[in-house]
Amino acid sequence: MARLIKTLCLIAVLALSVAGLSACSPEVGSKEWCADLKEKPKGDWSANEAAEFAKSCVF
């Protein structure tokens, strides 16, 4: 039983570590977000991304 608890705790710690180390997207409208979107092909932009890009990065 103790081994099961240790194993589950280890799995939980590993899962939280992976989640914490994964790359997060920059905040929409930030300079980093604008730079990331400039590198993304315009055909892959959503309508919301295009509108936010025009509002935050162009004007």
C-alpha positions in Angstrom: 0.0 0.0 0.0 2.8 2.4 0.9 4.5 1.6 -2.4 1.3 2.5 -4.3 1.0 5.8 -2.5 4.7 6.6 -3.3 4.1 5.7 -7.0 1.0 7.9 -7.2 2.8 10.8 -5.6 5.7 10.4 -8.0 3.4 10.4 -11.0 1.6 13.5 -9.6 4.9 15.4 -9.1 6.1 14.4 -12.6 2.8 15.5 -14.2 3.0 18.9 -12.4 6.6 19.3 -13.4 5.8 18.7 -17.1 2.8 21.1 -16.9 5.0 23.8 -15.2 7.8 23.5 -17.7 5.6 23.5 -20.8 5.8 26.6 -22.9 3.0 29.1 -22.2 1.7 31.3 -24.9 2.4 35.0 -24.4 -0.4 37.3 -23.5 -2.5 38.3 -26.4 -1.6 41.8 -27.6 1.9 41.7 -26.0 5.1 42.4 -28.0 6.0 38.7 -27.8 2.6 37.7 -29.1 2.8 40.2 -32.0 6.3 38.8 -32.9 5.0 35.2 -32.7 2.1 36.0 -34.9 4.3 37.8 -37.5 6.2 34.5 -37.9 3.0 32.4 -38.2 1.7 32.1 -41.8 -1.2 34.5 -42.3 -3.4 31.7 -43.7 -3.2 30.0 -40.3 -4.5 33.0 -38.4 -8.0 32.9 -36.9 -10.4 35.8 -37.4 -9.9 36.7 -33.7 -6.1 36.7 -34.1 -6.2 38.9 -37.1 -8.5 41.4 -35.4 -6.4 41.5 -32.2 -3.2 41.8 -34.3 -4.7 44.8 -36.1 -5.8 46.4 -32.9 -2.6 45.7 -30.8 0.3 45.4 -33.2 -0.6 47.7 -36.1 -2.3 50.7 -34.5 
